[in-house]
């Protein structure tokens, strides 16, 4: 409750201020920073509405400037709708999958973000995600495919990605955001021969 008081109801601004105060105190006491594990059941426990919580979660970047503070948010899938979980997964820089070998797809208006493992076992889900994304963005003629959350990209799925983009005649450009190992694989499989496909290689900071 210390993160809420003196207000009677939860407000993001009050929680942000209290977290900044506690982080500054931890540093002053000689710690390297403050880490919080947050059980998101607090939303129901404090009578907060989902929209307020989602605003807090998607506008908290300022808390992490300088990296003295970090947090882990735990969402019980029984307590939150799937749409809320998808949005929150996209709002957080890292998200844990439910099990090994899983593939998770997060869709936005002009992008598709794919996390987990894209291999033989998850190929159908991977193909469906690509097909849906290309159909959904036919009007704008542009698509961002974000592979950065992928732990593994198999050769067959990499070829599927290249083939789907090559056949997307209705698109002017498809950007594939990926890590170095994924970029190397895609180039070796011929991605540079697909003119509408652009690889954006991102060097991981960890």
C-alpha positions in Angstrom: 0.0 0.0 0.0 3.0 2.3 0.4 3.0 2.7 -3.4 -0.6 4.0 -3.3 -0.8 6.3 -0.3 -1.7 9.0 0.4 -4.1 8.7 -2.5 -7.1 6.6 -1.9 -7.0 5.0 -5.3 -4.1 3.8 -7.5 -2.6 6.3 -9.9 0.4 5.6 -12.1 2.0 8.9 -11.3 2.0 8.2 -7.5 3.5 4.7 -8.0 6.2 6.0 -10.4 7.2 8.7 -7.8 7.3 6.1 -5.0 9.4 3.8 -7.1 11.8 6.6 -7.9 12.1 7.4 -4.1 12.7 3.8 -3.2 15.3 3.4 -6.0 17.2 6.6 -4.8 17.1 5.3 -1.2 18.5 1.9 -2.3 21.4 3.6 -4.2 22.1 5.9 -1.2 22.3 2.9 1.0 25.1 1.4 -1.1 23.1 -0.9 -3.4 23.5 -1.0 -7.1 19.8 -0.4 -7.6 16.4 -1.7 -6.9 14.6 -4.7 -8.4 10.9 -5.2 -8.0 8.8 -8.4 -8.6 5.2 -7.3 -9.1 2.3 -9.8 -9.0 -0.2 -8.1 -11.3 -3.1 -9.3 -9.1 -2.8 -5.9 -7.5 -5.1 -4.6 -10.2 -8.0 -6.5 -8.8 -6.8 -6.2 -5.2 -6.7 -2.4 -5.4 -9.8 -2.0 -7.5 -7.9 -0.4 -10.3 -9.3 -0.6 -13.8 -7.5 -2.4 -16.6 -7.1 0.8 -18.8 -5.2 2.5 -15.9 -2.9 -0.5 -15.4 -2.2 -0.7 -19.2 -1.4 3.0 -19.3 1.0 2.5 -16.4 2.7 -0.5 -18.0 3.1 1.1 -21.5 4.4 4.5 -20.2 7.0 3.5 -17.7 10.2 3.8 -19.8 11.4 6.7 -17.6 11.7 4.4 -14.6 14.6 2.6 -16.3 16.8 5.5 -17.4 20.3 4.9 -16.1 19.3 1.3 -15.2 19.3 1.6 -11.4 15.8 0.1 -11.4 14.2 -2.9 -13.1 11.1 -4.9 -12.5 9.5 -8.2 -13.3 5.7 -8.2 -13.9 3.9 -11.5 -13.3 0.5 -11.9 -15.1 -1.8 -14.8 -14.1 -3.4 -15.9 -17.4 -6.5 -16.9 -15.5 -7.0 -13.3 -14.3 -6.4 -11.4 -17.6 -8.0 -11.6 -21.1 -5.8 -12.8 -23.9 -6.0 -9.4 -25.7 -4.6 -7.7 -22.5 -1.8 -10.2 -22.2 -0.8 -9.7 -25.9 -0.7 -5.9 -25.5 1.3 -6.2 -22.2 3.7 -8.7 -23.8 4.4 -6.2 -26.6 4.8 -3.3 -24.1 7.5 -5.1 -22.1 11.1 -5.5 -23.6 11.2 -9.1 -22.5 8.5 -11.7 -21.9 8.7 -15.3 -20.8 7.0 -18.1 -22.7 4.8 -20.7 -21.0 7.0 -23.6 -22.0 10.1 -24.6 -24.0 9.5 -25.0 -27.7 6.6 -22.5 -27.8 6.0 -19.9 -30.5 4.2 -16.7 -29.5 2.9 -14.2 -32.0 2.0 -10.6 -31.2 0.2 -8.7 -34.0 -0.2 -4.9 -34.4 -1.6 -3.0 -37.3 1.6 -2.9 -39.4 3.8 -5.5 -37.7 4.1 -9.0 -36.4 6.4 -9.9 -33.5 7.4 -13.5 -33.2 8.9 -15.0 -30.0 10.2 -18.4 -29.0 11.2 -21.1 -31.4 10.4 -21.3 -35.1 11.1 -24.8 -36.1 9.4 -27.9 -37.5 7.1 -28.3 -34.5 5.9 -24.7 -34.7 6.1 -24.2 -38.5 2.3 -24.1 -39.0 1.9 -21.3 -36.5 4.8 -19.5 -38.0 3.3 -19.7 -41.5 -0.1 -18.6 -40.3 1.5 -15.6 -38.6 3.3 -14.6 -41.8 0.2 -15.1 -44.0 -2.1 -13.2 -41.7 0.4 -10.3 -41.4 0.8 -10.0 -45.1 -2.9 -10.0 -45.7 -3.5 -7.5 -42.9 -1.0 -5.0 -44.2 -1.9 -5.3 -47.9 -3.6 -1.8 -47.7 -0.5 0.0 -46.4 1.8 -2.2 -48.6 4.4 -2.3 -45.8 5.1 -4.8 -43.0 7.6 -5.1 -40.1 8.4 -8.7 -39.1 10.2 -8.5 -35.7 12.2 -11.7 -35.1 14.3 -10.3 -32.2 12.4 -12.2 -29.5 13.1 -15.5 -31.3 15.4 -17.9 -29.5 15.7 -20.2 -32.6 15.0 -19.8 -36.3 15.1 -23.0 -38.2 16.2 -23.2 -41.9 12.8 -24.3 -43.1 11.0 -21.4 -41.4 13.7 -19.0 -42.6 13.1 -20.2 -46.2 9.3 -19.9 -45.6 9.8 -16.3 -44.6 11.9 -15.5 -47.7 9.4 -17.3 -50.0 6.4 -15.5 -48.5 8.0 -12.1 -48.9 9.1 -12.9 -52.4 5.5 -13.8 -53.3 4.0 -10.7 -51.6 3.5 -8.8 -54.8 1.1 -6.4 -53.0 3.8 -5.0 -50.8 6.4 -2.4 -51.6 8.6 -3.4 -48.7 8.9 -5.9 -45.8 11.4 -5.1 -43.1 12.7 -8.0 -41.1 14.2 -7.0 -37.8 16.6 -9.7 -36.5 19.7 -10.6 -34.6 23.0 -11.2 -36.2 22.7 -15.0 -36.3 19.3 -14.7 -38.0 20.6 -12.2 -40.5 23.5 -14.4 -41.4 21.1 -17.4 -42.0 18.6 -15.4 -44.1 21.4 -14.0 -46.3 22.9 -17.4 -46.8 19.5 -18.6 -47.9 19.1 -15.8 -50.5 17.2 -13.0 -48.8 19.2 -10.4 -50.6 17.7 -11.6 -53.9 14.3 -10.5 -52.8 14.2 -6.7 -53.5 11.2 -5.9 -51.3 12.8 -7.6 -48.3 15.1 -5.5 -46.0 17.0 -6.9 -43.1 17.6 -4.7 -40.1 20.3 -6.3 -38.1 20.1 -5.4 -34.4 23.0 -6.1 -32.0 21.8 -7.3 -28.7 22.9 -5.3 -25.7 23.2 -8.4 -23.5 
